[in-house]
Amino acid sequence: MAIVVNIDVMLAKRKMQSKELAEILNITPANLSILKTGKAKGFRFDTLEAICKALDCQPGDIIEYIKE
C-alpha cells in the first residue's frame, strides 16, 4: 500500500509505549495496533488530531505517501 502509518516511529521518538497512547486516546490497544500496522481502512480526523496532540507532532509525521 502506498500510505504508510508511522505511529511506531513517533512513539519511539517520544519514548512512549503503545499502551500509554491507547489510554490517552481512550481506545483499546488492539484498535491502536490496527492503526499502527496500517490494517485500518481509514481513521477519523478527530483520531488523527488526538494522536498528533498526544505525540506533539503533525499529521505528516503520522501518515506518509510513498510512491510504489
C-alpha positions in Angstrom: 0.0 0.0 0.0 1.3 3.5 -0.8 0.1 5.0 2.5 2.5 4.2 5.4 1.5 4.8 9.1 4.4 5.9 11.2 2.9 5.8 14.7 5.6 3.4 15.9 8.3 5.8 14.7 6.7 8.7 16.6 6.2 6.6 19.7 9.9 5.7 19.7 10.9 9.3 19.3 8.6 10.3 22.2 9.7 7.3 24.3 6.1 6.4 24.8 4.6 2.9 24.8 1.6 1.9 22.7 -0.4 1.1 25.9 0.1 4.7 27.1 -1.0 6.2 23.8 -4.1 3.9 23.7 -5.0 5.1 27.2 -4.6 8.8 26.2 -6.7 8.2 23.1 -9.3 6.2 25.0 -9.1 3.3 22.6 -8.2 -0.4 23.1 -4.6 -1.5 22.5 -6.0 -3.8 19.8 -7.5 -0.9 17.9 -4.3 1.1 18.2 -2.4 -1.9 16.8 -4.7 -2.0 13.8 -3.9 1.7 13.2 -0.2 1.2 13.7 0.1 -1.7 11.3 -1.8 0.1 8.6 -4.5 -2.6 8.5 -7.2 0.0 9.2 -9.2 1.0 6.1 -9.1 4.6 7.4 -9.4 6.6 10.5 -11.2 9.8 11.5 -9.7 13.2 11.6 -10.5 13.6 15.3 -8.5 10.4 15.9 -5.6 11.8 13.9 -5.9 15.1 15.8 -5.8 13.3 19.1 -2.7 11.2 18.0 -0.9 14.4 16.9 -1.8 16.2 20.2 -0.6 13.2 22.3 2.6 12.8 20.4 3.2 16.5 19.8 3.5 16.1 16.0 2.0 16.9 12.7 -0.3 14.6 10.6 2.5 14.2 8.1 4.6 12.7 10.8 2.0 10.0 11.3 0.9 9.2 7.7 3.1 9.2 4.6 2.6 8.6 1.0 5.3 6.5 -0.7 5.0 6.1 -4.5 5.1 2.4 -5.4 
